[in-house]
Amino acid sequence: MTPTLREPRAVGDLVDWGAVPDMIEGQSTTSGVILHKGAEGESECGIWVCTPGTWHCHVTSDEFCHFLEGRCTYTRETGPGEPDEVIEIEPDTAAFFAAGWKGTCRVEETIRKVYMIR
């Protein structure tokens, strides 16, 4: 069977995935639904929702995201003397975060995204 989700903006049976562990400000909580997880955990895709707050972000595996709702700002840490990269996210934004990406995420309005981790 091919896993499918219809109308990902409307999916309401989300599982509580708890608080974001690396908070800087506020208390972001996450929830979601997994559409597919590889047998060895090597890949995963689904829907992820996160409430407002600011936290440290370290991407450990390549991740593609299509943001459906909300607003947030990702700020990538760069080397000394280089300006930080700022990525403004709004509805209908797609982004790819390569493994090793480090920075912060500031969620202004609850975000909902469809994601694929490999």
C-alpha positions, 0 to 999 in steps of 0.5 A: 500500500502507498501511504497517503494523506489527503488535505494535510492542512485539515488533518486533526488526529495529531499525536502529542510529541511533547515540548521542544527540548532546547528552548531559548524563550517561550515553550514550544510544543509539537505534535504530528502524524507519521505517514511513513517510517523506514524499517530501519528508521533511515527515513520518515515523512509526515506532518509536524506542528509546532507552537510559538517559541524560540529554540536551538535547532540542530538538523541531524539528517537531511530534511525537506519541508513544505510549510503549510501554515504559520510563520517562523524564522530560521537563523543559521549559525555561520562562521566568525565574520560571516553574517548569519543566514536568515530564512523567513518562513510563511505559508506555502514555503518549501525549504531543504535543511542539510544534515549538520544545519545549526541555528535557531528557530523562532515560531511567531505563529503556529507552524504546520509542515509536511516533512521528509527526513532521510 
